[in-house]
Amino acid sequence: MMAQFQEVLRQSSLHPKPAGLVLQYGTAGFRTNAKHLDHIMFRMGLLATLRSKKTKATIGVMVTASHNPEEDNGVKLVDPMGEMVTQAWEGYATLLANAEQQDVLTSLKEIIEKEAVNMSQEANVFLGRDTRCSSARLSQAVLDGVSALGGHSKDYGLVTTPQLHYMVCCQNTGDKYGEATVEGYYNKLSQAYIQLIKHAPNCTDDQKHLCVDGANGIGALKVREMEAHLKSGLQISLVNDGSQGKLNDQCGADFVKVQQKPPSGMKMNPGERCCSFDGDADRIVYYYTDSEGQFHLLDGDKIATLISTFLKELLTQAGLNLNIAVVQTAYANGSSTRYLEDTMKVIVRCTKTGVKHLHHAAQEFDIGVYFEANGHGTVLFSKSAEEKIQQLSKDPNTDDERKTAALLLQNTINVINQTVGDAISDMLLIEAILATKGLTVQQWDAIYSDLPNRQLKVKVSDRRVIDTTDAERRAVRPAGLQETIDSLVKKYRQARSFVRPSGTEDVVRVYAEAETQESADALAHEVSLAVYRLAGGVGDEPKPLH
């Protein structure tokens, strides 16, 4: 063991920490300008090795900064079942990342002691990276960390974040979930997709056609590879494929969602289905323009509604009594919540913002559908739900209608990446549902109409002044803020508003929705003023939007 620690010390000096740099491991892992990350990557290689020894399983490390600009990079750890690393180990990641050079061993030993890690246990780490020019160099630093503690590593090179999550899960379930290769991923998803669209009414070439904005990132490369497996079931036109533009620059899911307009390079015909991935392909949003040239966005709420409606109908046809729930955050549009609860009679659960909160809540149901409004989401099936669906599909006494529904449910399970939100998997599921139900993108959009909304942010000297409860929908501090919000909301029809501290910077995020855009804008502005006055706003008072 001493020899291992000596090797850690030796290698650690080759990956020095910049003076004064402090980073926090959050939902997105670590993320900052790539030039500050070399020591972080080395230390996350060390931590992943310890985590593997502790869990006696393969751990994943993904080098990516997702929808951030190209000059940034980051790293996320992936736990044995393909899920995000547990909260306690997020704390260890922060501890290790911020230890001064001379304290790295002390921090490492503290983690080993607290977790009673057996250092003679074998360790296995899977590594993946996105297309940023800094990713190859930073990946090498991770591999150095793994080898310093005597761990084994497998470098998958260029993969999407969800593909790495998938591979880790496959490895640790003894291939029960699938084969731990990129080829295995393509085969599983594409075969399930092809089986699903067999039940679709005859599609025209127009209906099979989809424009995909690859955000000039890894998703573009992988969609190209996937296409060959789809046997012309889907005809994809790919823009922002990385051959010309910069990663996430004027393109990608985040740009489209925030700017409410198409990405650069996308020439849209009226009514044509289009979608955008983000930089590491774990988010997706759909959109189209109508005959007047008006832009229409179908975000995570619309996606969750489409998927849960489809699943609920199949469960009814199959005669399966399984509980299905949609998990949302406070940012979900009020119209989607009302439609799901009142029309579809689906359970809706609200959680705090952040994928890990939605994922955990979704695990409490037979079938849990979760999507953040930004387009990050997936569907989780409990083991017993999967078994009941499988039994029904194989039961010789099942009548044809129930058997067909059970087989559709089974193929739906196989097209979904249950480990994490996955733009490619979600795209195939959405395309299969639209084809099977014979829906155009306009008909999907018309299921319900979004309430107009507005998001703003207010700079404050310390975001911790704001404290919330009820899944971030009500402010408990500072005193008087929630009462002010309540009285402002009463001035407008179909209105609601909430505020929450940012997870990463000293700003307070304000959300408002109301019957008209003018009302939503006015409410958002008035709530911003209340935050500025009661929570120690910095700089000029917020100005009205118009």
C-alpha positions as CSV (number, residue, x, y, z in Angstrom):
1,M,0.0,0.0,0.0
2,M,2.9,2.4,0.8
3,A,4.2,1.9,-2.7
4,Q,0.8,2.8,-4.1
5,F,0.7,6.0,-2.0
6,Q,4.2,6.9,-3.2
7,E,3.1,6.5,-6.8
8,V,0.1,8.7,-6.1
9,L,2.4,11.4,-4.7
10,R,4.8,11.1,-7.6
11,Q,2.0,11.3,-10.2
12,S,0.1,14.0,-8.3
13,S,3.1,16.3,-8.7
14,L,2.7,15.9,-12.5
15,H,-0.9,17.2,-12.2
16,P,-0.5,20.2,-10.0
17,K,-3.5,22.2,-8.6
18,P,-3.6,25.9,-9.6
19,A,-3.3,28.1,-6.5
20,G,-6.6,29.4,-5.0
21,L,-8.9,27.4,-7.3
22,V,-12.0,26.0,-5.4
23,L,-14.6,23.9,-7.3
24,Q,-17.8,22.2,-6.1
25,Y,-19.0,18.8,-7.4
26,G,-22.7,19.3,-8.3
27,T,-25.4,17.6,-10.4
28,A,-23.2,18.3,-13.5
29,G,-20.0,17.1,-11.8
30,F,-17.1,19.5,-12.1
31,R,-17.2,22.1,-14.8
32,T,-15.0,25.1,-15.7
33,N,-12.5,26.3,-18.2
34,A,-10.5,23.3,-19.4
35,K,-7.1,24.8,-18.6
36,H,-7.9,24.5,-14.8
37,L,-9.0,20.8,-14.9
38,D,-5.8,18.7,-15.2
39,H,-5.5,18.1,-11.4
40,I,-9.2,17.5,-11.1
41,M,-9.1,14.7,-13.7
42,F,-6.2,13.0,-12.1
43,R,-7.9,13.1,-8.7
44,M,-11.2,11.8,-10.1
45,G,-9.3,8.9,-11.5
46,L,-8.1,8.2,-8.0
47,L,-11.7,8.6,-6.6
48,A,-13.3,6.4,-9.2
49,T,-10.7,3.7,-8.4
50,L,-11.6,3.9,-4.7
51,R,-15.4,3.9,-5.5
52,S,-14.8,0.7,-7.6
53,K,-12.9,-1.0,-4.8
54,K,-15.7,0.0,-2.4
55,T,-18.6,-1.2,-4.5
56,K,-16.7,-4.1,-6.0
57,A,-18.1,-3.0,-9.4
58,T,-17.0,-1.0,-12.5
59,I,-17.3,2.8,-12.2
60,G,-17.6,5.2,-15.1
61,V,-15.8,8.5,-15.6
62,M,-17.1,10.8,-18.4
63,V,-15.1,13.8,-19.5
64,T,-17.5,16.4,-20.8
65,A,-19.0,19.8,-20.1
66,S,-22.3,19.1,-21.9
67,H,-24.0,22.3,-23.1
68,N,-21.1,24.6,-21.9
69,P,-19.0,26.5,-24.4
70,E,-16.2,24.7,-26.2
71,E,-13.4,26.1,-24.1
72,D,-14.9,24.6,-20.9
73,N,-14.7,20.9,-19.9
74,G,-15.8,18.8,-17.0
75,V,-16.1,15.4,-15.4
76,K,-18.9,13.2,-14.0
77,L,-18.6,9.9,-12.1
78,V,-21.0,7.1,-13.0
79,D,-22.1,4.6,-10.3
80,P,-22.5,0.8,-10.8
81,M,-26.1,0.7,-12.2
82,G,-25.3,3.6,-14.6
83,E,-26.8,6.2,-12.2
84,M,-25.1,9.4,-10.9
85,V,-22.6,9.0,-8.0
86,T,-24.2,9.1,-4.5
87,Q,-24.3,12.3,-2.5
88,A,-21.6,11.2,0.1
89,W,-19.1,10.6,-2.7
90,E,-20.0,14.0,-4.3
91,G,-18.7,15.4,-1.0
92,Y,-15.5,13.3,-1.3
93,A,-15.0,14.5,-4.9
94,T,-15.2,18.1,-3.6
95,L,-12.8,17.3,-0.7
96,L,-10.2,15.7,-3.0
97,A,-10.5,18.3,-5.8
98,N,-9.8,21.2,-3.4
99,A,-7.0,19.6,-1.3
100,E,-3.7,21.5,-1.6
101,Q,-0.9,19.5,-3.3
102,Q,0.7,18.5,0.1
103,D,-2.8,17.3,1.4
104,V,-3.8,15.0,-1.4
105,L,-2.7,11.8,0.5
106,T,-4.3,12.9,3.7
107,S,-7.6,13.5,1.9
108,L,-7.3,10.1,0.1
109,K,-6.6,8.3,3.4
110,E,-9.6,10.1,5.0
111,I,-11.9,8.7,2.3
112,I,-10.4,5.2,2.5
113,E,-10.9,5.2,6.3
114,K,-14.4,6.6,6.4
115,E,-15.6,4.2,3.7
116,A,-13.5,1.2,5.0
117,V,-12.2,0.7,1.5
118,N,-10.4,-2.6,1.0
119,M,-7.3,-1.5,-0.9
120,S,-6.4,-5.0,-2.1
121,Q,-9.8,-5.2,-3.9
122,E,-9.5,-5.0,-7.7
123,A,-10.8,-1.9,-9.4
124,N,-12.2,-1.3,-12.8
125,V,-13.0,2.1,-14.4
126,F,-14.7,2.8,-17.8
127,L,-13.7,6.1,-19.4
128,G,-15.5,8.1,-22.1
129,R,-15.1,11.6,-23.6
130,D,-16.8,14.2,-25.8
131,T,-15.4,15.9,-28.9
132,R,-13.8,19.0,-27.2
133,C,-10.2,19.4,-28.2
134,S,-9.2,19.4,-24.4
135,S,-10.9,16.0,-23.8
136,A,-8.2,13.6,-25.0
137,R,-5.5,15.3,-22.8
138,L,-7.8,15.4,-19.8
139,S,-8.8,11.8,-20.3
140,Q,-5.2,10.8,-20.0
141,A,-5.0,12.6,-16.6
142,V,-8.0,10.4,-15.4
143,L,-6.1,7.2,-16.7
144,D,-3.0,8.4,-14.7
145,G,-5.1,8.6,-11.6
146,V,-6.6,5.1,-12.1
147,S,-3.2,3.5,-12.7
148,A,-1.6,5.3,-9.7
149,L,-3.8,3.3,-7.4
150,G,-3.4,0.1,-9.4
151,G,-6.8,0.1,-11.0
152,H,-7.7,-1.3,-14.4
153,S,-9.3,1.0,-17.0
154,K,-11.0,0.7,-20.3
155,D,-11.0,3.8,-22.5
156,Y,-14.1,3.9,-24.8
157,G,-12.8,7.1,-26.4
158,L,-15.5,9.3,-28.1
159,V,-18.9,8.3,-26.7
160,T,-22.0,10.2,-25.6
161,T,-22.5,10.6,-21.8
162,P,-25.6,8.2,-21.9
163,Q,-23.6,5.6,-23.8
164,L,-21.0,5.5,-21.1
165,H,-23.8,5.2,-18.4
166,Y,-25.3,2.3,-20.5
167,M,-21.9,0.5,-20.8
168,V,-21.3,0.7,-17.0
169,C,-24.8,-0.7,-16.3
170,C,-24.3,-3.6,-18.8
171,Q,-20.9,-4.5,-17.3
172,N,-22.3,-4.6,-13.8
173,T,-25.4,-6.6,-14.6
174,G,-23.5,-9.3,-16.4
175,D,-24.9,-8.3,-19.8
176,K,-28.6,-8.6,-18.5
177,Y,-29.2,-5.0,-19.5
178,G,-27.2,-5.4,-22.8
179,E,-23.8,-5.8,-24.2
180,A,-21.1,-3.3,-22.9
181,T,-20.1,-2.0,-26.3
182,V,-21.2,0.9,-28.5
183,E,-22.2,-1.7,-31.1
184,G,-24.3,-3.5,-28.5
185,Y,-26.0,-0.2,-27.7
186,Y,-26.9,0.5,-31.3
187,N,-28.2,-3.1,-31.9
188,K,-30.4,-3.1,-28.8
189,L,-32.0,0.3,-29.4
190,S,-32.4,0.0,-33.2
191,Q,-33.9,-3.5,-33.1
192,A,-36.5,-2.4,-30.5
193,Y,-37.3,0.7,-32.7
194,I,-37.7,-1.4,-35.8
195,Q,-40.1,-3.8,-33.9
196,L,-42.1,-0.8,-32.6
197,I,-42.6,0.8,-36.0
198,K,-43.9,-2.5,-37.5
199,H,-47.1,-1.5,-35.8
200,A,-47.2,1.9,-37.4
201,P,-49.7,2.7,-40.2
202,N,-48.0,3.1,-43.6
203,C,-45.6,6.0,-43.2
204,T,-44.8,8.3,-46.2
205,D,-41.2,9.4,-46.7
206,D,-42.2,12.8,-45.3
207,Q,-43.4,11.2,-42.0
208,K,-40.1,9.2,-41.7
209,H,-38.0,12.4,-42.2
210,L,-36.4,14.2,-39.2
211,C,-34.0,17.1,-39.0
212,V,-31.5,16.7,-36.2
213,D,-29.2,19.5,-34.9
214,G,-26.2,17.7,-33.4
215,A,-24.9,20.8,-31.6
216,N,-21.5,20.2,-33.4
217,G,-20.9,17.6,-30.7
218,I,-20.5,13.9,-30.0
219,G,-24.2,13.3,-30.6
220,A,-23.8,14.1,-34.3
221,L,-21.0,11.5,-34.7
222,K,-23.1,8.9,-32.9
223,V,-26.3,9.5,-34.8
224,R,-24.4,9.0,-38.1
225,E,-23.2,5.6,-36.7
226,M,-26.7,4.7,-35.5
227,E,-28.3,5.5,-38.9
228,A,-26.9,2.3,-40.5
229,H,-28.7,0.2,-38.0
230,L,-32.2,1.7,-38.5
231,K,-32.7,0.2,-42.0
232,S,-34.3,3.3,-43.4
233,G,-37.0,3.3,-40.8
234,L,-36.0,6.9,-40.1
235,Q,-34.5,9.3,-42.6
236,I,-32.3,11.8,-40.8
237,S,-31.0,15.1,-42.1
238,L,-28.1,16.1,-39.8
239,V,-27.1,19.8,-39.3
240,N,-24.4,21.1,-37.0
241,D,-22.5,17.9,-37.4
242,G,-19.1,19.3,-36.2
243,S,-17.6,19.7,-39.6
244,Q,-17.8,23.5,-39.6
245,G,-19.3,25.2,-36.5
246,K,-18.2,25.4,-32.9
247,L,-19.7,23.1,-30.2
248,N,-22.9,24.5,-28.7
249,D,-22.4,27.8,-30.5
250,Q,-25.8,29.2,-31.7
251,C,-27.1,25.6,-31.7
252,G,-28.0,22.7,-29.5
253,A,-30.9,22.0,-27.2
254,D,-30.0,24.6,-24.6
255,F,-29.8,27.4,-27.2
256,V,-33.1,26.4,-28.8
257,K,-34.9,26.1,-25.4
258,V,-33.6,29.4,-24.0
259,Q,-33.7,31.5,-27.2
260,Q,-37.0,30.0,-28.4
261,K,-35.7,29.9,-32.0
262,P,-34.1,27.4,-34.4
263,P,-30.4,26.8,-34.3
264,S,-28.1,28.3,-37.0
265,G,-27.8,26.1,-40.1
266,M,-31.3,24.7,-39.8
267,K,-33.5,25.5,-42.8
268,M,-37.0,24.6,-41.7
269,N,-40.0,23.9,-44.0
270,P,-43.4,24.6,-42.4
271,G,-44.6,21.6,-40.3
272,E,-41.2,19.8,-40.6
273,R,-40.2,17.9,-37.5
274,C,-36.9,19.0,-36.0
275,C,-35.0,18.2,-32.9
276,S,-31.8,19.4,-31.1
277,F,-29.3,17.5,-28.9
278,D,-27.1,19.2,-26.4
279,G,-23.2,18.8,-26.4
280,D,-23.0,15.4,-24.8
281,A,-26.4,14.1,-26.2
282,D,-28.3,13.6,-22.9
283,R,-30.9,16.3,-23.7
284,I,-33.4,16.7,-26.5
285,V,-36.0,19.2,-27.5
286,Y,-38.3,19.1,-30.6
287,Y,-39.7,22.0,-32.6
288,Y,-41.3,23.1,-35.9
289,T,-42.5,26.3,-37.6
290,D,-46.1,26.7,-38.7
291,S,-47.4,28.1,-42.1
292,E,-47.1,31.6,-40.7
293,G,-43.4,31.0,-39.8
294,Q,-44.2,31.0,-36.1
295,F,-41.7,28.9,-34.1
296,H,-43.2,26.1,-31.8
297,L,-41.0,24.4,-29.1
298,L,-41.9,21.0,-27.7
299,D,-39.8,20.7,-24.5
300,G,-39.4,18.1,-21.8
301,D,-43.0,18.6,-20.5
302,K,-44.4,17.9,-24.0
303,I,-42.1,14.9,-24.3
304,A,-43.1,13.5,-20.9
305,T,-46.8,13.9,-21.8
306,L,-46.5,12.1,-25.2
307,I,-44.6,9.2,-23.6
308,S,-46.8,8.8,-20.5
309,T,-50.0,9.0,-22.7
310,F,-48.6,6.2,-24.9
311,L,-47.6,4.0,-22.0
312,K,-51.0,4.6,-20.2
313,E,-52.9,3.5,-23.3
314,L,-50.7,0.4,-23.7
315,L,-51.2,-0.6,-20.1
316,T,-55.0,-0.3,-20.5
317,Q,-54.9,-2.4,-23.7
318,A,-52.8,-5.0,-22.0
319,G,-55.0,-5.0,-18.9
320,L,-52.0,-4.5,-16.6
321,N,-52.7,-2.7,-13.3
322,L,-49.4,-0.9,-12.9
323,N,-49.0,2.6,-11.4
324,I,-47.5,5.2,-13.8
325,A,-46.3,8.6,-12.6
326,V,-44.8,11.7,-14.3
327,V,-42.1,13.4,-12.2
328,Q,-41.7,17.1,-12.8
329,T,-40.0,20.1,-11.2
330,A,-41.5,23.5,-10.4
331,Y,-40.4,24.6,-13.9
332,A,-42.9,22.3,-15.5
333,N,-45.6,24.3,-17.4
334,G,-48.8,24.4,-15.4
335,S,-50.8,23.3,-18.5
336,S,-48.9,20.1,-18.7
337,T,-49.5,19.3,-15.0
338,R,-53.2,20.0,-15.3
339,Y,-53.5,17.9,-18.5
340,L,-51.7,14.9,-16.9
341,E,-53.7,15.1,-13.7
342,D,-57.2,16.1,-15.0
343,T,-57.4,14.5,-18.5
344,M,-54.9,11.6,-18.4
345,K,-55.5,10.8,-14.7
346,V,-51.8,10.1,-14.2
347,I,-50.0,10.7,-10.9
348,V,-47.8,13.8,-11.0
349,R,-45.0,14.1,-8.5
350,C,-43.0,17.4,-8.1
351,T,-39.4,17.3,-6.9
352,K,-36.5,19.7,-6.4
353,T,-34.6,20.8,-9.6
354,G,-31.8,18.4,-10.6
355,V,-31.9,15.1,-12.4
356,K,-30.9,13.0,-9.4
357,H,-34.0,14.2,-7.5
358,L,-36.3,13.3,-10.4
359,H,-34.6,9.9,-11.0
360,H,-35.0,8.9,-7.3
361,A,-38.7,9.9,-7.3
362,A,-39.3,8.0,-10.5
363,Q,-38.0,4.8,-8.9
364,E,-40.9,4.8,-6.4
365,F,-43.4,3.8,-9.1
366,D,-44.0,0.8,-11.4
367,I,-43.3,3.1,-14.3
368,G,-41.8,6.6,-13.7
369,V,-41.5,9.1,-16.5
370,Y,-39.3,12.0,-15.8
371,F,-38.2,15.0,-17.9
372,E,-36.9,18.3,-16.9
373,A,-38.3,21.1,-19.1
374,N,-34.8,21.4,-20.7
375,G,-35.3,18.0,-22.3
376,H,-33.2,15.8,-20.0
377,G,-35.2,12.7,-19.0
378,T,-36.0,9.0,-19.4
379,V,-38.5,6.4,-18.2
380,L,-37.8,3.9,-15.4
381,F,-39.5,0.5,-15.1
382,S,-39.5,-1.4,-11.8
383,K,-38.2,-5.0,-12.0
384,S,-41.7,-6.3,-11.1
385,A,-43.3,-4.2,-13.9
386,E,-40.8,-5.6,-16.4
387,E,-41.5,-9.2,-15.3
388,K,-45.3,-8.7,-15.5
389,I,-45.0,-7.3,-19.0
390,Q,-42.7,-10.2,-20.1
391,Q,-45.0,-12.8,-18.6
392,L,-48.0,-11.4,-20.4
393,S,-46.2,-11.3,-23.7
394,K,-45.3,-15.0,-23.4
395,D,-48.5,-16.3,-21.9
396,P,-50.2,-18.6,-24.5
397,N,-53.6,-17.8,-23.1
398,T,-53.3,-14.0,-23.7
399,D,-55.6,-12.7,-26.4
400,D,-54.2,-11.0,-29.4
401,E,-54.9,-7.4,-28.4
402,R,-53.4,-7.8,-24.9
403,K,-50.4,-9.7,-26.4
404,T,-49.7,-7.0,-29.0
405,A,-49.8,-4.3,-26.2
406,A,-47.5,-6.3,-24.0
407,L,-45.0,-6.8,-26.9
408,L,-45.1,-3.0,-27.7
409,L,-44.4,-2.3,-24.0
410,Q,-41.5,-4.7,-24.1
411,N,-40.0,-3.1,-27.2
412,T,-40.6,0.3,-25.6
413,I,-38.5,-0.8,-22.5
414,N,-35.7,-1.9,-24.9
415,V,-35.6,1.4,-26.8
416,I,-35.2,3.3,-23.6
417,N,-31.9,4.0,-21.8
418,Q,-33.1,3.6,-18.2
419,T,-29.8,4.7,-16.7
420,V,-30.0,8.4,-17.6
421,G,-31.6,10.9,-20.1
422,D,-30.4,10.0,-23.6
423,A,-31.1,12.1,-26.6
424,I,-30.6,9.3,-29.2
425,S,-32.8,6.8,-27.2
426,D,-35.5,9.5,-26.5
427,M,-35.5,10.5,-30.2
428,L,-36.1,6.9,-31.2
429,L,-38.9,6.5,-28.7
430,I,-40.6,9.7,-29.7
431,E,-40.3,8.9,-33.4
432,A,-41.7,5.4,-32.8
433,I,-44.7,6.8,-30.8
434,L,-45.5,9.4,-33.4
435,A,-45.3,6.8,-36.2
436,T,-47.4,4.2,-34.2
437,K,-50.1,6.7,-33.3
438,G,-50.0,8.4,-36.8
439,L,-49.4,11.8,-35.2
440,T,-47.9,14.8,-36.9
441,V,-45.7,17.1,-34.8
442,Q,-48.5,19.7,-34.8
443,Q,-51.0,17.2,-33.5
444,W,-48.6,16.3,-30.7
445,D,-48.1,20.0,-29.9
446,A,-51.9,20.5,-29.8
447,I,-52.4,17.9,-26.9
448,Y,-52.3,21.0,-24.6
449,S,-51.2,24.7,-25.0
450,D,-48.4,25.9,-22.8
451,L,-49.1,28.8,-20.5
452,P,-46.9,31.8,-21.4
453,N,-44.0,32.0,-19.0
454,R,-40.8,34.0,-18.2
455,Q,-37.6,33.2,-16.4
456,L,-35.3,35.9,-15.0
457,K,-32.4,36.1,-12.6
458,V,-31.5,38.6,-9.9
459,K,-27.9,39.1,-8.8
460,V,-27.6,39.0,-5.0
461,S,-24.6,39.2,-2.6
462,D,-25.3,35.7,-1.1
463,R,-27.7,33.2,-2.7
464,R,-28.0,31.4,0.7
465,V,-30.3,34.2,1.9
466,I,-33.0,32.4,-0.1
467,D,-34.3,29.2,1.4
468,T,-37.2,27.1,-0.1
469,T,-39.6,24.3,0.7
470,D,-42.3,22.3,-1.1
471,A,-40.0,21.1,-3.9
472,E,-38.7,24.7,-4.3
473,R,-42.2,26.1,-4.9
474,R,-42.3,28.3,-1.7
475,A,-39.7,30.5,-0.1
476,V,-39.3,30.3,3.6
477,R,-36.6,33.0,3.8
478,P,-36.2,35.9,3.7
479,A,-39.2,36.9,5.8
480,G,-42.1,38.4,3.9
481,L,-40.9,37.3,0.4
482,Q,-43.4,34.4,-0.1
483,E,-46.3,36.6,1.2
484,T,-45.3,39.3,-1.4
485,I,-45.1,36.7,-4.2
486,D,-48.6,35.3,-3.2
487,S,-50.1,38.8,-3.3
488,L,-48.5,39.6,-6.7
489,V,-49.7,36.2,-8.2
490,K,-53.3,37.1,-7.2
491,K,-53.2,40.1,-9.6
492,Y,-53.1,37.8,-12.7
493,R,-55.2,35.0,-14.2
494,Q,-53.9,31.4,-14.2
495,A,-50.7,32.7,-12.6
496,R,-48.0,31.2,-10.4
497,S,-44.4,32.2,-9.6
498,F,-41.6,30.9,-7.5
499,V,-38.0,31.8,-6.8
500,R,-35.0,29.5,-6.0
501,P,-31.2,30.1,-5.4
502,S,-29.0,29.1,-8.3
503,G,-26.9,26.0,-7.6
504,T,-23.7,27.5,-9.0
505,E,-23.7,31.3,-8.8
506,D,-24.9,34.1,-6.5
507,V,-28.2,34.7,-8.4
508,V,-31.8,34.0,-7.6
509,R,-33.8,32.4,-10.4
510,V,-37.3,33.7,-10.9
511,Y,-40.1,31.8,-12.7
512,A,-43.5,33.2,-13.6
513,E,-46.4,32.0,-15.7
514,A,-49.8,33.5,-16.5
515,E,-52.6,33.6,-19.0
516,T,-50.8,36.1,-21.4
517,Q,-47.1,36.7,-22.1
518,E,-47.6,40.4,-21.0
519,S,-48.9,39.2,-17.6
520,A,-46.1,36.6,-17.2
521,D,-43.5,39.2,-18.0
522,A,-45.1,41.8,-15.6
523,L,-45.3,39.2,-12.8
524,A,-41.7,38.0,-13.4
525,H,-40.5,41.6,-13.2
526,E,-42.5,42.4,-10.0
527,V,-41.3,39.2,-8.3
528,S,-37.7,40.1,-9.3
529,L,-38.1,43.5,-7.7
530,A,-39.3,41.9,-4.5
531,V,-36.3,39.5,-4.5
532,Y,-33.9,42.5,-5.2
533,R,-35.4,44.4,-2.2
534,L,-35.8,41.6,0.3
535,A,-32.8,39.4,-0.5
536,G,-30.0,41.9,-0.9
537,G,-29.9,42.6,-4.7
538,V,-26.6,43.7,-6.2
539,G,-26.3,46.4,-8.9
540,D,-29.2,48.3,-10.5
541,E,-32.8,47.5,-9.7
542,P,-34.4,45.1,-12.3
543,K,-35.9,47.0,-15.2
544,P,-39.3,46.2,-16.7
545,L,-39.1,43.8,-19.7
546,H,-40.9,46.1,-22.1
